[in-house]
Amino acid sequence: TTTFALSLFAATALAIPPETPRIELQAERGLGDKSYAPWQVDCPTNVTWIRNATTGLGSGERAYIEAREKLVQPAIEHIMAARGLETPPRTPVIGVALAGGGYRAMLTGLGGIMSMMNESTEASESETGGWLEGVSYWSGLSGGSWATGTFMSNGGQLPTRLLENLWNIDSNLIFPDDDKVSFYAELYIETNAKSDLGFPTQITDLWGLAIGSHVLPEQYQLSNNPNLTFSSLPSVVAALGNASLPMPIIIAAEREAGELIIAENATVWEFTPYKFGSWAFGSQYKSPGAFTPIEYLGTSVNDGSPNGTCWKGFDQLSFVMGTSATLFNGAFLELNGTDSGLLTSLITAFLAELGEDQVDISRIPNTFSNYNSGENPIYNLTYITLVDAGETNQNVPLEPLLIPARAVNAIVAFDASYDTNYIWPNGTALRTTYERARVLAEHENTRVLMPEVPSMNGFVNGGYNSRPTFFGCNDTTTPLIIYVPSYPWSFAANTSTYQLSYETDEANQMLLNGMRS
């Protein structure tokens, strides 16, 4: 701490005008609810701290989907009537899934979303516009989680408008063009405020704050008040408060103790505005999972009861987005030697403090400690260790939408994965999820509903990696999957996963190509 503090002092003394550090402002406020750090609250008496996954949907999600259905039904009736088609006898539940792959995936996925929006003239003329109004669920992973975070926090604005008016993606995520020292000083102040309260910090915190400062609303960026929590979205974003947007889900995968390579059957964890948890615990043996209110994530809980002190604010949206994209933590490790002088000393001292064991993970205080110890494989863990779910090869977040309790009928899967040497998808993500579904189906309480899909060779030989394809058309027991792979329809969108900045014109072409897929 001393090494970094000295480096920080020297750097900030030279580069930043004197001001009250945000950590001191936090102390003045008492609760820290305007900073990145969690804040202490009275423990509520009317909260169910742990809900077994076998009980189905939680009350928050159920209420949201019921409200959403009232908007989805007339939207679908209008769409079907406009095309001379018969309205379904009941309102279908539709989901969209956005793959991982950094900015490439964010832009391609949001381009796909744009193809479903009436606000896009091209989409409306192509008669695909309007379908987003009929979507109930939205899942994102890694770069797809960035798409989820920016779209939801900005109230569902047209992505091209976000590019024009908000995003700062022409400035490098790691080395912003302006005031680099101030950027890293702010990172230190925010993460240090969190660690001073006893919470674990890691590169994920830095990475998440950096992402948020490029795509979240300006008032929640690092230079202002980076305090937008996932649980607060329905109260601060009107379009989520009245269920005008699909319910967002962001996922990550668990890395178990001693693992270096993440198993394809690793536990998948969900973040929503209402809860955090998993439908199935364990990788070797699957047992029914559980959920906890995300609003109080970070609170120490033992066998379903808080240990006297409760917290809010751990579920920062930027942190959730960073957790879903821990693959990119390595980008920070490449900083050493990429610049010179005081800034390099500042960064390397910071990274040295974090330690090698905290490089590629995100640690979440384990709310499920001592819960159901007979079947719960994480009952004895202090922290749940999460990583980028794309590391399981399930780079399209289908699993949350395959859960029987959600009764999803159709899924539009936008795949911008880096599967081939030329950075195009070949169906690996779908095939991996299908193989995983076969394992989960061995236990009634952990099964997911996935239609059969071909092998990677089958995808390529059938041309399914170069055009939209429907899977599960004749399977009445699983959702229909509408697979939309990235393909160079109007632009070569096979950019590197690690391309951390885009000129506005290039980003616009990426969005348009995604829309035309």
C-alpha positions in Angstrom: 0.0 0.0 0.0 2.8 2.4 0.9 4.5 1.9 -2.5 1.3 2.6 -4.4 0.3 5.5 -2.2 3.7 7.2 -2.8 3.4 6.7 -6.5 -0.1 7.9 -6.5 0.8 11.0 -4.5 3.6 11.9 -6.8 1.5 11.4 -9.9 -1.6 13.2 -8.7 0.4 16.1 -7.2 1.7 16.7 -10.7 -1.5 16.2 -12.7 -4.6 16.8 -10.6 -5.8 20.1 -9.2 -6.3 19.9 -5.4 -9.7 18.7 -4.3 -11.3 16.7 -1.6 -10.7 13.0 -2.2 -13.9 11.0 -2.8 -12.9 8.7 0.0 -13.2 11.7 2.4 -16.5 12.7 0.9 -17.7 9.2 1.6 -16.8 9.7 5.2 -18.7 13.0 5.3 -21.8 11.3 3.8 -21.6 8.5 6.3 -22.9 5.8 4.0 -20.9 6.3 0.8 -23.9 5.9 -1.4 -22.5 8.2 -4.0 -19.2 6.3 -4.4 -18.3 2.9 -5.8 -17.8 1.5 -2.3 -20.7 -0.4 -0.6 -22.4 1.2 2.4 -23.8 -0.1 5.6 -27.5 -0.3 6.2 -29.8 -1.7 8.9 -30.6 -5.4 8.3 -34.2 -5.8 7.0 -36.5 -8.2 8.8 -38.8 -9.0 5.9 -36.2 -10.4 3.5 -35.8 -14.0 2.4 -32.0 -14.2 2.3 -31.8 -17.5 0.4 -34.4 -19.0 -1.9 -34.0 -22.5 -3.3 -34.0 -22.6 -7.1 -36.6 -25.4 -7.0 -39.2 -22.8 -6.0 -39.1 -21.3 -9.4 -39.1 -17.6 -10.2 -38.6 -15.1 -7.5 -41.2 -12.5 -6.7 -39.3 -9.6 -8.3 -38.8 -11.3 -11.6 -42.3 -12.8 -11.6 -43.8 -9.3 -11.1 -41.6 -7.8 -13.9 -42.5 -10.5 -16.4 -46.2 -10.2 -15.6 -46.0 -6.4 -16.2 -43.9 -7.0 -19.3 -46.5 -9.5 -20.7 -49.1 -6.7 -20.7 -47.0 -4.8 -23.1 -45.7 -7.7 -25.1 -49.1 -9.1 -26.0 -50.4 -6.1 -28.0 -47.0 -5.6 -29.6 -47.0 -9.1 -30.9 -50.6 -8.9 -32.0 -49.8 -5.7 -34.0 -46.7 -7.3 -35.6 -48.5 -10.4 -36.6 -51.5 -8.5 -38.0 -49.3 -6.2 -40.0 -47.8 -9.2 -41.7 -51.1 -11.0 -42.2 -50.3 -13.7 -39.8 -52.4 -15.3 -37.1 -51.9 -14.2 -33.5 -50.6 -17.0 -31.2 -53.3 -18.4 -28.8 -51.2 -17.3 -25.9 -48.5 -14.6 -25.5 -45.1 -16.2 -26.4 -42.1 -15.6 -24.1 -39.2 -14.5 -26.3 -35.6 -13.9 -25.2 -32.4 -12.5 -26.8 -28.9 -13.6 -26.0 -25.8 -11.5 -26.8 -22.5 -13.3 -27.0 -19.1 -12.2 -25.6 -16.1 -10.9 -27.5 -15.3 -7.4 -26.2 -16.3 -4.3 -28.1 -16.7 -6.5 -31.2 -19.5 -8.4 -29.5 -21.0 -5.3 -27.9 -21.3 -3.5 -31.2 -22.4 -6.6 -33.2 -24.9 -7.6 -30.6 -26.4 -4.1 -30.3 -26.5 -4.0 -34.1 -28.7 -7.1 -33.9 -30.9 -5.5 -31.3 -31.2 -2.4 -33.5 -32.6 -4.7 -36.2 -35.5 -5.4 -33.9 -36.2 -1.7 -33.0 -38.8 0.4 -34.7 -36.6 3.5 -34.1 -34.3 2.2 -36.8 -35.6 3.3 -40.2 -33.7 0.5 -42.0 -35.1 -2.2 -39.6 -38.6 -0.9 -39.9 -38.4 -0.9 -43.7 -37.1 -4.5 -43.5 -40.1 -5.5 -41.3 -37.9 -6.7 -38.5 -38.3 -3.5 -36.5 -40.7 -3.7 -33.6 -39.9 -7.2 -32.5 -37.9 -6.0 -29.5 -41.2 -4.8 -28.0 -42.2 -8.5 -28.0 -39.1 -9.7 -26.1 -39.4 -10.5 -22.4 -35.8 -11.5 -21.5 -32.3 -10.3 -22.4 -29.1 -12.1 -21.5 -25.6 -10.9 -21.9 -22.1 -12.3 -21.4 -18.7 -10.5 -21.4 -18.9 -8.0 -24.3 -22.6 -8.9 -24.4 -22.9 -7.8 -20.8 -21.4 -4.4 -21.8 -24.2 -4.2 -24.4 -26.7 -5.1 -21.7 -25.4 -2.5 -19.3 -25.2 0.4 -21.7 -28.6 -0.3 -23.3 -30.5 -0.8 -20.1 -28.9 2.0 -18.1 -29.6 4.4 -21.0 -33.3 3.5 -21.2 -33.1 1.5 -24.4 -31.9 4.2 -26.7 -31.0 3.4 -30.3 -27.4 2.2 -30.3 -26.4 4.6 -33.0 -27.6 7.5 -30.8 -25.5 6.1 -27.9 -22.5 6.1 -30.2 -23.1 9.6 -31.3 -23.9 11.1 -28.0 -22.5 9.1 -25.1 -20.0 6.3 -25.8 -16.3 7.2 -25.4 -15.0 4.2 -27.3 -12.7 6.1 -29.5 -10.6 6.5 -26.3 -8.7 3.3 -25.3 -10.2 1.5 -22.4 -6.9 1.1 -20.6 -5.0 4.2 -21.8 -7.6 6.9 -22.3 -6.5 9.7 -24.6 -7.0 12.4 -22.0 -5.6 12.7 -18.5 -4.3 9.2 -17.9 -3.0 9.9 -14.5 -6.3 11.3 -13.3 -8.0 8.2 -14.7 -5.8 5.9 -12.6 -5.9 8.1 -9.6 -9.7 7.9 -9.7 -9.6 4.1 -10.0 -7.4 3.9 -7.0 -9.6 6.2 -4.9 -12.7 4.2 -5.7 -11.3 0.7 -5.3 -9.4 1.7 -2.2 -12.6 3.0 -0.6 -14.1 -0.5 -1.2 -11.1 -2.4 0.2 -10.9 -0.1 3.3 -14.3 -1.5 4.2 -12.9 -5.1 4.2 -14.3 -6.1 0.8 -12.0 -7.9 -1.7 -10.8 -5.9 -4.6 -9.1 -7.2 -7.8 -8.4 -6.2 -11.3 -12.1 -6.8 -12.1 -12.9 -3.6 -10.1 -10.5 -1.6 -12.2 -11.7 -3.1 -15.4 -15.4 -2.7 -14.6 -14.9 1.0 -13.6 -13.0 1.5 -16.9 -15.9 0.0 -18.9 -18.5 2.0 -17.1 -16.6 5.2 -17.8 -16.9 4.5 -21.5 -20.5 3.3 -21.9 -22.7 4.1 -18.8 -24.6 7.3 -18.5 -22.2 10.2 -17.8 -23.4 10.9 -14.2 -22.4 7.3 -13.3 -18.9 7.4 -14.8 -15.7 7.4 -12.9 -15.2 11.2 -12.9 -18.6 11.7 -11.4 -20.5 9.3 -9.1 -19.8 5.7 -10.2 -22.6 4.4 -8.0 -25.1 2.8 -10.4 -26.1 -0.5 -8.9 -27.8 -3.3 -10.8 -30.6 -3.5 -8.2 -31.3 0.3 -8.6 -32.0 0.1 -12.4 -35.8 -0.3 -12.1 -35.9 2.8 -9.9 -33.6 5.0 -11.8 -34.4 4.0 -15.4 -38.0 4.7 -16.2 -38.2 2.1 -19.0 -37.2 -0.6 -16.6 -39.4 0.7 -13.9 -42.5 0.3 -16.1 -41.3 -2.9 -17.8 -40.9 -1.3 -21.2 -37.6 -3.2 -21.8 -36.8 -6.9 -21.5 -35.6 -8.1 -18.1 -31.8 -8.0 -18.2 -29.6 -11.0 -17.1 -25.8 -11.0 -16.9 -23.9 -14.2 -16.3 -20.5 -15.4 -15.1 -19.0 -18.8 -14.4 -17.5 -20.2 -11.3 -13.9 -21.2 -11.0 -13.6 -23.8 -8.4 -10.6 -24.1 -6.0 -7.5 -25.4 -7.7 -8.8 -24.9 -11.2 -6.8 -23.1 -13.9 -8.9 -24.2 -16.9 -12.6 -23.6 -16.5 -14.8 -26.7 -17.0 -17.5 -26.6 -19.6 -19.9 -27.8 -16.9 -18.9 -25.1 -14.4 -21.6 -23.5 -12.4 -23.3 -20.6 -14.2 -24.2 -17.6 -12.0 -26.8 -15.0 -12.8 -27.1 -11.3 -11.9 -30.5 -9.6 -12.4 -31.9 -6.4 -10.9 -33.6 -8.7 -8.3 -31.3 -11.5 -7.4 -27.9 -13.2 -7.6 -27.5 -17.0 -7.7 -27.5 -20.1 -9.8 -30.1 -22.7 -10.8 -27.6 -25.5 -10.3 -24.6 -25.7 -8.0 -21.4 -27.7 -8.7 -19.5 -28.9 -11.7 -18.9 -32.6 -11.0 -22.2 -33.2 -9.3 -25.1 -30.9 -10.0 -27.5 -30.1 -7.1 -30.3 -27.5 -7.1 -29.0 -24.0 -6.7 -30.3 -21.0 -4.8 -30.7 -17.2 -5.0 -30.2 -14.2 -2.8 -31.5 -10.6 -3.1 -28.8 -8.8 -5.2 -29.6 -5.5 -3.4 -27.8 -6.9 -0.3 -25.0 -8.7 -2.0 -21.9 -8.4 0.1 -23.7 -9.0 3.4 -22.2 -11.8 5.5 -24.9 -14.5 5.8 -24.7 -17.8 7.7 -27.2 -20.5 6.9 -29.7 -17.9 5.7 -29.3 -15.3 8.4 -27.2 -12.1 8.3 -24.3 -11.9 10.8 -25.4 -8.5 12.2 -24.1 -6.1 9.6 -25.8 -5.6 6.2 -24.6 -3.8 3.1 -25.8 -2.3 -0.1 -23.9 -1.1 -3.1 -21.7 -4.2 -3.8 -23.8 -4.9 -6.9 -22.3 -1.9 -8.9 -23.4 -2.4 -12.5 -19.8 -1.7 -13.6 -18.5 -4.4 -11.3 -21.1 -6.9 -12.7 -20.1 -6.0 -16.2 -16.4 -6.4 -15.3 -17.1 -9.8 -13.5 -18.8 -11.1 -16.7 -15.7 -10.1 -18.7 -12.8 -11.1 -16.5 -11.0 -12.5 -19.6 -10.0 -8.8 -20.1 -8.2 -8.5 -16.8 -5.2 -9.6 -18.8 -5.3 -6.3 -20.6 -4.3 -4.5 -17.5 -1.4 -6.9 -17.1 -0.1 -5.7 -20.5 0.3 -2.2 -19.2 3.8 -2.8 -17.9 6.2 -1.4 -20.5 3.5 0.2 -22.7 4.1 3.6 -21.3 7.0 5.3 -19.6 7.8 7.3 -16.5 5.7 8.0 -13.5 2.5 6.5 -14.9 4.0 3.1 -15.4 5.3 3.1 -11.9 1.9 4.0 -10.7 0.2 1.2 -12.5 2.7 -1.5 -11.8 2.6 -0.7 -8.1 -1.1 -0.9 -8.1 -1.1 -4.3 -9.9 1.6 -5.6 -7.5 -0.6 -4.8 -4.6 -3.5 -6.9 -6.0 -1.4 -10.1 -6.2 -1.1 -12.8 -8.8 -4.0 -14.8 -7.3 -6.4 -12.0 -8.0 -5.5 -11.5 -11.7 -8.4 -13.2 -13.6 -11.2 -13.5 -11.1 -14.0 -11.7 -9.3 -14.7 -12.6 -5.7 -18.2 -12.4 -4.3 -18.9 -12.8 -0.6 -20.6 -16.2 -0.3 -24.2 -15.6 0.9 -24.8 -19.3 0.7 -22.3 -20.1 3.5 -23.5 -23.2 5.6 -26.7 -23.3 3.6 -27.9 -26.8 2.8 -24.5 -28.2 3.6 -25.5 -31.8 2.7 -25.9 -30.9 -1.0 -24.4 -27.4 -1.4 -20.8 -27.7 -2.7 -20.0 -24.1 -1.8 -21.3 -24.2 1.7 -17.8 -23.9 3.2 -16.5 -21.1 1.0 -15.9 -17.5 2.1 -16.0 -16.2 -1.4 -17.5 -17.4 -4.7 -14.9 -17.0 -7.4 -16.3 -16.0 -10.7 -14.8 -15.6 -14.2 -15.8 -14.8 -17.7 -18.5 -17.4 -18.7 -17.1 -17.5 -22.2 -14.2 -19.5 -20.7 -16.6 -22.4 -20.6 -16.9 -22.3 -24.4 -20.6 -21.3 -23.9 -19.9 -17.8 -25.3 -23.6 -17.3 -26.1 -25.6 -16.9 -22.8 -28.4 -19.3 -23.7 -28.6 -21.2 -20.4 -30.6 -18.6 -18.4 -33.2 -18.7 -21.2 -33.4 -22.5 -21.2 -34.5 -22.7 -17.6 -37.9 -24.5 -17.5 -39.3 -22.0 -14.9 -38.9 -19.2 -17.4 -40.9 -21.0 -20.0 -39.2 -19.2 -22.9 -40.6 -20.2 -26.3 -38.0 -18.6 -28.6 -34.5 -17.2 -28.3 -32.7 -14.9 -30.8 -29.0 -15.7 -30.3 -26.6 -13.1 -31.6 -23.2 -14.8 -31.9 -20.0 -12.7 -32.4 -17.6 -15.4 -31.0 -14.0 -15.8 -32.0 -14.2 -19.5 -33.0 -12.1 -19.6 -36.2 -8.7 -18.3 -37.1 -10.4 -15.4 -38.9 -12.4 -14.4 -35.9 -15.8 -15.6 -37.0 -18.3 -17.9 -35.1 -18.7 -21.6 -36.1 -21.4 -22.7 -33.6 -19.1 -23.8 -30.8 -21.1 -22.0 -28.2 -24.4 -23.6 -29.2 -22.9 -27.1 -29.4 -21.3 -26.8 -26.0 -24.5 -25.7 -24.4 -26.3 -28.6 -26.0 -23.7 -31.0 -24.6 -24.0 -29.4 -21.2 -27.8 -29.6 -21.4 -27.5 -33.4 -21.8 -25.6 -33.6 -18.5 -28.0 -31.3 -16.6 -30.9 -33.4 -17.9 -29.7 -36.3 -15.8 -31.3 -34.6 -12.8 -34.8 -33.3 -12.9 -34.1 -30.4 -10.6 -31.2 -29.1 -12.8 -32.3 -29.7 -16.3 -32.4 -27.1 -19.1 -34.3 -27.2 -22.3 -32.0 -27.1 -25.3 -32.8 -28.3 -28.9 -30.3 -30.4 -30.7 -27.8 -28.6 -32.8 -25.0 -29.9 -35.1 -21.3 -30.2 -34.4 -19.0 -27.4 -35.4 -18.3 -29.2 -38.6 -22.0 -29.5 -39.2 -22.5 -25.8 -38.7 -19.8 -25.0 -41.2 -20.7 -27.6 -43.8 -24.4 -26.6 -43.5 -23.6 -22.9 -43.9 -25.3 -22.2 -40.6 -22.4 -20.0 -39.6 -23.1 -17.6 -42.5 -26.8 -17.0 -42.2 -29.6 -17.0 -39.7 -30.8 -20.5 -38.9 -33.7 -21.9 -36.8 -33.0 -24.8 -34.5 -35.7 -26.9 -32.8 -38.5 -26.2 -35.2 -40.0 -29.7 -34.7 -39.2 -30.0 -31.0 -42.2 -29.0 -28.8 -40.3 -29.5 -25.5 -37.6 -26.9 -26.1 -37.4 -23.2 -27.1 -36.9 -22.4 -30.7 -33.4 -21.0 -31.2 -33.0 -18.4 -34.0 -29.2 -18.4 -34.5 -27.8 -15.2 -36.0 -24.0 -15.4 -36.5 -21.8 -12.4 -37.3 -20.9 -12.4 -41.0 -19.5 -9.7 -43.3 -22.8 -8.5 -44.8 -21.7 -4.9 -45.2 -18.5 -4.7 -43.1 -15.6 -6.9 -42.0 -16.7 -7.2 -38.4 -14.1 -9.8 -37.4 -12.1 -7.3 -35.3 -9.9 -8.5 -32.4 -11.5 -9.2 -29.1 -8.7 -7.1 -27.6 -9.3 -4.1 -29.8 -10.0 -1.6 -27.0 -10.9 1.5 -29.0 -12.9 2.2 -32.2 -13.2 5.3 -34.3 -16.7 6.4 -34.6 -17.1 5.5 -38.3 -15.8 2.0 -37.7 -18.1 1.5 -34.7 -21.0 2.7 -36.7 -20.2 0.2 -39.5 -20.0 -2.6 -36.9 -23.5 -1.7 -35.6 -24.9 -1.6 -39.1 -23.3 -4.9 -40.1 -24.8 -6.5 -36.9 -28.2 -5.0 -37.8 -28.0 -6.5 -41.3 -27.1 -10.0 -40.1 
